[in-house]
Structure formats: C-alpha cells, structure tokens
Amino acid sequence: MYEWIKALHVLAIVSWMAAILYLPRLMVYHVDAPAGSVQSETFKVMERRLLKAIMTPAMVVAWISGLYIGWQGGWFSAGWFHVKLAAVIAMSAAHGFLAVQVKAFAADANRRDGRFFRILNEVPTVLMIVAVVMVIVKPF
C-alpha cells in the first residue's frame, strides 16, 4: 500500500504544482483586462475553476498522502523532512494567499499589478526546488 500512496502523492504534487504555477500567470494577464470585460470575466472563471477543481483538491491529497508517507516511513525525526515540511507549509500559505487573490479578482477589487504576480509566481518554484532536493538528496 505504501508504494500506491507514494504514487498518489507524486500525482497530487504534480497537479498542485502545475496549478500553483499557472494561477499567478493567469493573474498577470488578468490585471490588464478591464473590469467587467468579457476577457476579465473569462479569467475569473478560469481562476476559480483552477483553484477549486484542481489546486485545492490536489493540495489536500498531497497533504494527506504526504503525512501518511512521513509517518509510515518514520521520517518525522529526520532533519531533511523538517525542511521539506517547512517548504510545504510555506507552499500552503502561498496557496492560501492566491485563493485570497482569486476572491479579490472575482470582486473586481484587485489592487496589485502584473509585476507583483510575476514575482509571486517565483515563490512556488523556489519552494518546490527546496522540497525536491530535500526528498531526493536528503542532505541531513
């Protein structure tokens, strides 16, 4: 069962990362769409569906399966696991922040520019690199 859960975990992570990397990119383009325009309304639908149908369910599955793997593998006392877990917590915080931004765009209340979302788009990338290095290399 452990290997099946690990496969599920990898699939959830791939889905979560794809969505969390794509959502800020949508927001970069959404910023330039006039409020109430067809383009803006289309971005609202895309952002909401990405968040609710892919990103959040994938995060939940990643957390549940990851905690199971950590418990089953006895990783909770390993230093690398603590760093990886911190990266995942930070990724979850970024996820939450993006969810707030989806709501702001939905209400035509976004106050941030495209540059902000371009920079924000790099945060999950850095966190993903940290998590992958910790899991694969296990440096400590």
N, CA and C atoms as a LAMMPS dump frame, in Angstrom:
ITEM: TIMESTEP
0
ITEM: NUMBER OF ATOMS
420
ITEM: BOX BOUNDS ff ff ff
-5.0000000000000000e+02 5.0000000000000000e+02
-5.0000000000000000e+02 5.0000000000000000e+02
-5.0000000000000000e+02 5.0000000000000000e+02
ITEM: ATOMS id mol type element x y z
1 1 1 N 0.815 -1.203 0
2 1 2 C 0 0 0
3 1 3 C 0.858 1.266 0
4 2 1 N 2.014 1.207 0.649
5 2 2 C 2.908 2.364 0.752
6 2 3 C 3.278 2.899 -0.63
7 3 1 N 3.628 2.016 -1.543
8 3 2 C 4.039 2.447 -2.893
9 3 3 C 2.882 3.093 -3.645
10 4 1 N 1.667 2.585 -3.464
11 4 2 C 0.492 3.174 -4.109
12 4 3 C 0.223 4.579 -3.565
13 5 1 N 0.369 4.73 -2.269
14 5 2 C 0.168 6.048 -1.653
15 5 3 C 1.246 7.011 -2.131
16 6 1 N 2.465 6.509 -2.273
17 6 2 C 3.54 7.357 -2.774
18 6 3 C 3.27 7.793 -4.215
19 7 1 N 2.764 6.895 -5.041
20 7 2 C 2.399 7.247 -6.417
21 7 3 C 1.286 8.306 -6.423
22 8 1 N 0.299 8.118 -5.569
23 8 2 C -0.781 9.097 -5.443
24 8 3 C -0.222 10.449 -5.008
25 9 1 N 0.719 10.429 -4.087
26 9 2 C 1.355 11.651 -3.601
27 9 3 C 2.059 12.386 -4.745
28 10 1 N 2.814 11.667 -5.533
29 10 2 C 3.523 12.29 -6.657
30 10 3 C 2.526 12.892 -7.653
31 11 1 N 1.46 12.176 -7.961
32 11 2 C 0.438 12.705 -8.865
33 11 3 C -0.215 13.975 -8.294
34 12 1 N -0.495 13.964 -6.999
35 12 2 C -1.09 15.143 -6.365
36 12 3 C -0.127 16.326 -6.394
37 13 1 N 1.148 16.06 -6.138
38 13 2 C 2.151 17.128 -6.154
39 13 3 C 2.278 17.72 -7.554
40 14 1 N 2.337 16.877 -8.57
41 14 2 C 2.436 17.368 -9.948
42 14 3 C 1.229 18.253 -10.272
43 15 1 N 0.053 17.822 -9.891
44 15 2 C -1.164 18.597 -10.151
45 15 3 C -1.159 19.918 -9.382
46 16 1 N -0.783 19.853 -8.12
47 16 2 C -0.748 21.06 -7.292
48 16 3 C 0.262 22.062 -7.838
49 17 1 N 1.442 21.579 -8.182
50 17 2 C 2.475 22.478 -8.682
51 17 3 C 2.088 23.082 -10.028
52 18 1 N 1.496 22.287 -10.905
53 18 2 C 1.059 22.826 -12.2
54 18 3 C 0.071 23.97 -11.98
55 19 1 N -0.879 23.757 -11.091
56 19 2 C -1.905 24.768 -10.83
57 19 3 C -1.342 25.991 -10.115
58 20 1 N -0.491 25.768 -9.123
59 20 2 C 0.019 26.897 -8.334
60 20 3 C 1.042 27.716 -9.133
61 21 1 N 1.608 27.121 -10.167
62 21 2 C 2.495 27.873 -11.059
63 21 3 C 1.708 28.588 -12.155
64 22 1 N 0.571 28.051 -12.527
65 22 2 C -0.239 28.648 -13.598
66 22 3 C -1.132 29.787 -13.097
67 23 1 N -1.663 29.664 -11.892
68 23 2 C -2.608 30.659 -11.386
69 23 3 C -2.029 32.081 -11.347
70 24 1 N -0.833 32.304 -10.808
71 24 2 C -0.295 33.67 -10.824
72 24 3 C -0.066 34.183 -12.258
73 25 1 N 0.239 33.28 -13.174
74 25 2 C 0.423 33.68 -14.575
75 25 3 C -0.909 34.177 -15.147
76 26 1 N -2.006 33.492 -14.822
77 26 2 C -3.323 33.983 -15.241
78 26 3 C -3.569 35.381 -14.676
79 27 1 N -3.16 35.578 -13.432
80 27 2 C -3.379 36.873 -12.787
81 27 3 C -2.56 37.985 -13.438
82 28 1 N -1.372 37.643 -13.924
83 28 2 C -0.551 38.62 -14.647
84 28 3 C -1.35 39.184 -15.825
85 29 1 N -2.03 38.32 -16.541
86 29 2 C -2.816 38.752 -17.694
87 29 3 C -4.146 39.371 -17.27
88 30 1 N -4.717 38.879 -16.181
89 30 2 C -5.995 39.39 -15.705
90 30 3 C -5.884 40.851 -15.288
91 31 1 N -4.753 41.226 -14.721
92 31 2 C -4.536 42.599 -14.28
93 31 3 C -4.815 43.588 -15.41
94 32 1 N -4.452 43.225 -16.634
95 32 2 C -4.591 44.129 -17.775
96 32 3 C -5.978 44.118 -18.406
97 33 1 N -6.855 43.218 -17.985
98 33 2 C -8.205 43.136 -18.543
99 33 3 C -9.117 44.129 -17.817
100 34 1 N -9.817 44.968 -18.55
101 34 2 C -10.724 45.925 -17.892
102 34 3 C -11.816 45.204 -17.094
103 35 1 N -12.097 45.704 -15.903
104 35 2 C -13.144 45.111 -15.059
105 35 3 C -14.464 45.078 -15.817
106 36 1 N -15.141 43.938 -15.738
107 36 2 C -16.42 43.775 -16.399
108 36 3 C -16.337 43.349 -17.86
109 37 1 N -15.143 43.334 -18.408
110 37 2 C -14.977 42.929 -19.81
111 37 3 C -15.159 41.413 -19.943
112 38 1 N -15.411 40.985 -21.162
113 38 2 C -15.537 39.547 -21.43
114 38 3 C -14.248 38.843 -21.03
115 39 1 N -13.121 39.459 -21.341
116 39 2 C -11.824 38.875 -21.005
117 39 3 C -11.678 38.717 -19.488
118 40 1 N -12.032 39.754 -18.735
119 40 2 C -11.934 39.693 -17.276
120 40 3 C -12.849 38.608 -16.705
121 41 1 N -14.047 38.527 -17.214
122 41 2 C -14.986 37.516 -16.742
123 41 3 C -14.492 36.102 -17.056
124 42 1 N -13.849 35.947 -18.211
125 42 2 C -13.27 34.65 -18.575
126 42 3 C -12.145 34.28 -17.622
127 43 1 N -11.28 35.245 -17.304
128 43 2 C -10.203 34.982 -16.341
129 43 3 C -10.769 34.59 -14.976
130 44 1 N -11.845 35.233 -14.552
131 44 2 C -12.459 34.904 -13.262
132 44 3 C -12.886 33.443 -13.22
133 45 1 N -13.519 32.981 -14.294
134 45 2 C -13.962 31.587 -14.368
135 45 3 C -12.754 30.649 -14.349
136 46 1 N -11.747 30.966 -15.154
137 46 2 C -10.55 30.124 -15.217
138 46 3 C -9.862 30.035 -13.855
139 47 1 N -9.703 31.17 -13.201
140 47 2 C -9.031 31.202 -11.893
141 47 3 C -9.811 30.421 -10.844
142 48 1 N -11.122 30.636 -10.803
143 48 2 C -11.955 29.929 -9.818
144 48 3 C -11.923 28.422 -10.045
145 49 1 N -12.063 28 -11.288
146 49 2 C -12.054 26.561 -11.58
147 49 3 C -10.694 25.934 -11.298
148 50 1 N -9.633 26.635 -11.655
149 50 2 C -8.295 26.119 -11.384
150 50 3 C -8.093 25.932 -9.882
151 51 1 N -8.509 26.927 -9.1
152 51 2 C -8.356 26.866 -7.649
153 51 3 C -9.219 25.763 -7.037
154 52 1 N -10.491 25.738 -7.392
155 52 2 C -11.44 24.839 -6.716
156 52 3 C -11.447 23.419 -7.26
157 53 1 N -11.189 23.242 -8.548
158 53 2 C -11.29 21.905 -9.142
159 53 3 C -9.963 21.169 -9.207
160 54 1 N -8.848 21.902 -9.201
161 54 2 C -7.547 21.242 -9.337
162 54 3 C -6.638 21.556 -8.154
163 55 1 N -6.383 22.823 -7.92
164 55 2 C -5.35 23.216 -6.967
165 55 3 C -5.666 22.786 -5.532
166 56 1 N -6.844 23.113 -5.047
167 56 2 C -7.173 22.784 -3.66
168 56 3 C -7.324 21.278 -3.442
169 57 1 N -8.058 20.553 -4.298
170 57 2 C -8.112 19.096 -4.09
171 57 3 C -6.723 18.442 -4.158
172 58 1 N -5.888 18.901 -5.079
173 58 2 C -4.534 18.33 -5.189
174 58 3 C -3.728 18.604 -3.928
175 59 1 N -3.863 19.808 -3.369
176 59 2 C -3.144 20.127 -2.135
177 59 3 C -3.609 19.22 -0.991
178 60 1 N -4.903 19.022 -0.881
179 60 2 C -5.442 18.18 0.195
180 60 3 C -4.913 16.745 0.064
181 61 1 N -4.953 16.201 -1.138
182 61 2 C -4.445 14.836 -1.361
183 61 3 C -2.943 14.784 -1.089
184 62 1 N -2.213 15.812 -1.512
185 62 2 C -0.763 15.844 -1.261
186 62 3 C -0.468 15.851 0.24
187 63 1 N -1.205 16.641 0.995
188 63 2 C -1.002 16.696 2.436
189 63 3 C -1.313 15.363 3.102
190 64 1 N -2.468 14.801 2.784
191 64 2 C -2.881 13.551 3.431
192 64 3 C -1.909 12.424 3.086
193 65 1 N -1.608 12.285 1.81
194 65 2 C -0.7 11.208 1.398
195 65 3 C 0.712 11.456 1.914
196 66 1 N 1.142 12.715 1.926
197 66 2 C 2.481 13.046 2.417
198 66 3 C 2.647 12.763 3.903
199 67 1 N 1.634 13.099 4.674
200 67 2 C 1.699 12.804 6.107
201 67 3 C 1.711 11.294 6.355
202 68 1 N 0.943 10.572 5.563
203 68 2 C 0.952 9.108 5.678
204 68 3 C 2.344 8.56 5.359
205 69 1 N 2.942 9.029 4.281
206 69 2 C 4.281 8.574 3.884
207 69 3 C 5.301 8.921 4.967
208 70 1 N 5.204 10.139 5.501
209 70 2 C 6.123 10.544 6.564
210 70 3 C 5.994 9.679 7.796
211 71 1 N 4.769 9.367 8.157
212 71 2 C 4.523 8.519 9.326
213 71 3 C 4.966 7.087 9.048
214 72 1 N 4.541 6.539 7.919
215 72 2 C 4.858 5.152 7.582
216 72 3 C 6.364 4.94 7.395
217 73 1 N 7.023 5.931 6.821
218 73 2 C 8.466 5.816 6.579
219 73 3 C 9.312 6.188 7.775
220 74 1 N 8.695 6.704 8.819
221 74 2 C 9.443 7.106 10.003
222 74 3 C 10.297 8.34 9.759
223 75 1 N 9.832 9.234 8.895
224 75 2 C 10.639 10.397 8.506
225 75 3 C 10.486 11.594 9.437
226 76 1 N 9.551 11.574 10.344
227 76 2 C 9.27 12.767 11.154
228 76 3 C 10.443 13.218 12.022
229 77 1 N 11.393 12.358 12.273
230 77 2 C 12.553 12.754 13.081
231 77 3 C 13.751 13.164 12.222
232 78 1 N 13.631 13.074 10.908
233 78 2 C 14.744 13.398 10.01
234 78 3 C 14.812 14.907 9.751
235 79 1 N 16.013 15.455 9.792
236 79 2 C 16.211 16.891 9.558
237 79 3 C 15.733 17.343 8.185
238 80 1 N 16.035 16.555 7.159
239 80 2 C 15.61 16.934 5.803
240 80 3 C 14.09 17.014 5.72
241 81 1 N 13.396 16.133 6.464
242 81 2 C 11.931 16.125 6.436
243 81 3 C 11.377 17.406 7.047
244 82 1 N 12.03 17.922 8.085
245 82 2 C 11.599 19.172 8.71
246 82 3 C 11.694 20.329 7.72
247 83 1 N 12.782 20.367 6.947
248 83 2 C 12.955 21.423 5.942
249 83 3 C 11.904 21.269 4.848
250 84 1 N 11.69 20.032 4.407
251 84 2 C 10.684 19.777 3.385
252 84 3 C 9.304 20.174 3.891
253 85 1 N 8.989 19.814 5.116
254 85 2 C 7.701 20.154 5.698
255 85 3 C 7.531 21.674 5.796
256 86 1 N 8.586 22.383 6.157
257 86 2 C 8.53 23.849 6.205
258 86 3 C 8.251 24.421 4.814
259 87 1 N 8.875 23.839 3.79
260 87 2 C 8.62 24.288 2.422
261 87 3 C 7.164 24.032 2.023
262 88 1 N 6.623 22.895 2.428
263 88 2 C 5.231 22.563 2.116
264 88 3 C 4.267 23.487 2.873
265 89 1 N 4.593 23.818 4.091
266 89 2 C 3.767 24.767 4.85
267 89 3 C 3.793 26.135 4.162
268 90 1 N 4.972 26.562 3.741
269 90 2 C 5.085 27.835 3.016
270 90 3 C 4.323 27.78 1.69
271 91 1 N 4.377 26.635 1.011
272 91 2 C 3.63 26.463 -0.24
273 91 3 C 2.129 26.554 0.03
274 92 1 N 1.69 25.987 1.136
275 92 2 C 0.279 26.051 1.51
276 92 3 C -0.135 27.488 1.827
277 93 1 N 0.765 28.247 2.438
278 93 2 C 0.495 29.667 2.704
279 93 3 C 0.382 30.435 1.385
280 94 1 N 1.263 30.128 0.434
281 94 2 C 1.17 30.757 -0.891
282 94 3 C -0.151 30.395 -1.555
283 95 1 N -0.563 29.154 -1.406
284 95 2 C -1.845 28.688 -1.929
285 95 3 C -2.985 29.523 -1.331
286 96 1 N -2.961 29.691 -0.032
287 96 2 C -3.984 30.489 0.636
288 96 3 C -3.986 31.93 0.168
289 97 1 N -2.803 32.493 0.009
290 97 2 C -2.7 33.874 -0.478
291 97 3 C -3.281 33.995 -1.883
292 98 1 N -2.983 33.017 -2.726
293 98 2 C -3.536 33.029 -4.082
294 98 3 C -5.059 32.892 -4.06
295 99 1 N -5.586 32.099 -3.145
296 99 2 C -7.04 31.962 -3.013
297 99 3 C -7.673 33.315 -2.665
298 100 1 N -7.015 34.069 -1.805
299 100 2 C -7.496 35.418 -1.46
300 100 3 C -7.469 36.313 -2.7
301 101 1 N -6.426 36.175 -3.5
302 101 2 C -6.325 36.985 -4.718
303 101 3 C -7.412 36.624 -5.73
304 102 1 N -7.754 35.34 -5.815
305 102 2 C -8.854 34.913 -6.698
306 102 3 C -10.138 35.613 -6.274
307 103 1 N -10.384 35.685 -4.976
308 103 2 C -11.587 36.36 -4.473
309 103 3 C -11.549 37.856 -4.78
310 104 1 N -10.366 38.459 -4.665
311 104 2 C -10.24 39.893 -4.976
312 104 3 C -10.545 40.147 -6.456
313 105 1 N -9.991 39.313 -7.331
314 105 2 C -10.278 39.472 -8.755
315 105 3 C -11.763 39.249 -9.036
316 106 1 N -12.358 38.257 -8.386
317 106 2 C -13.784 37.946 -8.598
318 106 3 C -14.671 39.139 -8.225
319 107 1 N -14.237 39.916 -7.246
320 107 2 C -14.997 41.085 -6.799
321 107 3 C -14.536 42.364 -7.494
322 108 1 N -13.682 42.228 -8.504
323 108 2 C -13.092 43.384 -9.196
324 108 3 C -12.41 44.323 -8.2
325 109 1 N -11.759 43.738 -7.196
326 109 2 C -11.13 44.522 -6.139
327 109 3 C -9.614 44.33 -6.085
328 110 1 N -9.016 43.783 -7.134
329 110 2 C -7.567 43.597 -7.143
330 110 3 C -6.869 44.954 -7.132
331 111 1 N -5.864 45.094 -6.291
332 111 2 C -5.101 46.344 -6.193
333 111 3 C -3.621 46.13 -6.512
334 112 1 N -3.284 44.968 -7.047
335 112 2 C -1.879 44.648 -7.317
336 112 3 C -1.626 44.668 -8.815
337 113 1 N -0.367 44.91 -9.181
338 113 2 C -0.026 44.997 -10.601
339 113 3 C 0.568 43.684 -11.115
340 114 1 N 0.799 43.646 -12.417
341 114 2 C 1.342 42.447 -13.046
342 114 3 C 2.708 42.071 -12.526
343 115 1 N 3.524 43.06 -12.211
344 115 2 C 4.876 42.791 -11.678
345 115 3 C 4.797 42.003 -10.376
346 116 1 N 3.847 42.358 -9.506
347 116 2 C 3.663 41.644 -8.251
348 116 3 C 3.398 40.156 -8.511
349 117 1 N 2.494 39.868 -9.454
350 117 2 C 2.142 38.473 -9.735
351 117 3 C 3.266 37.732 -10.448
352 118 1 N 4.083 38.445 -11.229
353 118 2 C 5.256 37.804 -11.844
354 118 3 C 6.252 37.365 -10.776
355 119 1 N 6.466 38.222 -9.798
356 119 2 C 7.377 37.889 -8.691
357 119 3 C 6.769 36.772 -7.842
358 120 1 N 5.484 36.898 -7.541
359 120 2 C 4.79 35.867 -6.756
360 120 3 C 4.886 34.502 -7.431
361 121 1 N 4.899 34.49 -8.732
362 121 2 C 4.985 33.244 -9.497
363 121 3 C 6.279 32.479 -9.214
364 122 1 N 7.307 33.163 -8.748
365 122 2 C 8.594 32.514 -8.472
366 122 3 C 8.629 31.832 -7.108
367 123 1 N 7.779 32.25 -6.197
368 123 2 C 7.786 31.69 -4.838
369 123 3 C 7.548 30.181 -4.845
370 124 1 N 6.485 29.678 -5.501
371 124 2 C 6.3 28.225 -5.517
372 124 3 C 7.452 27.475 -6.189
373 125 1 N 8.072 28.107 -7.17
374 125 2 C 9.203 27.464 -7.853
375 125 3 C 10.351 27.219 -6.875
376 126 1 N 10.699 28.234 -6.109
377 126 2 C 11.789 28.109 -5.137
378 126 3 C 11.436 27.074 -4.072
379 127 1 N 10.214 27.124 -3.568
380 127 2 C 9.789 26.159 -2.548
381 127 3 C 9.786 24.736 -3.089
382 128 1 N 9.374 24.573 -4.335
383 128 2 C 9.377 23.247 -4.958
384 128 3 C 10.804 22.712 -5.071
385 129 1 N 11.742 23.559 -5.45
386 129 2 C 13.141 23.139 -5.555
387 129 3 C 13.653 22.674 -4.194
388 130 1 N 13.355 23.429 -3.158
389 130 2 C 13.785 23.043 -1.807
390 130 3 C 13.202 21.683 -1.432
391 131 1 N 11.908 21.504 -1.646
392 131 2 C 11.254 20.244 -1.274
393 131 3 C 11.829 19.066 -2.046
394 132 1 N 12.012 19.222 -3.336
395 132 2 C 12.538 18.121 -4.156
396 132 3 C 13.959 17.766 -3.742
397 133 1 N 14.798 18.754 -3.509
398 133 2 C 16.18 18.481 -3.089
399 133 3 C 16.182 17.749 -1.744
400 134 1 N 15.342 18.177 -0.827
401 134 2 C 15.296 17.511 0.476
402 134 3 C 14.891 16.045 0.338
403 135 1 N 13.89 15.765 -0.48
404 135 2 C 13.386 14.39 -0.63
405 135 3 C 14.37 13.5 -1.372
406 136 1 N 14.978 14.018 -2.412
407 136 2 C 15.868 13.197 -3.251
408 136 3 C 17.265 13.082 -2.652
409 137 1 N 17.839 14.185 -2.223
410 137 2 C 19.222 14.185 -1.731
411 137 3 C 19.301 13.819 -0.242
412 138 1 N 18.293 14.223 0.52
413 138 2 C 18.297 14.011 1.981
414 138 3 C 19.642 14.427 2.568
415 139 1 N 19.958 15.743 2.459
416 139 2 C 21.3 16.198 2.839
417 139 3 C 21.629 16.088 4.323
418 140 1 N 20.64 15.964 5.17
419 140 2 C 20.891 15.813 6.608
420 140 3 C 19.727 15.14 7.283
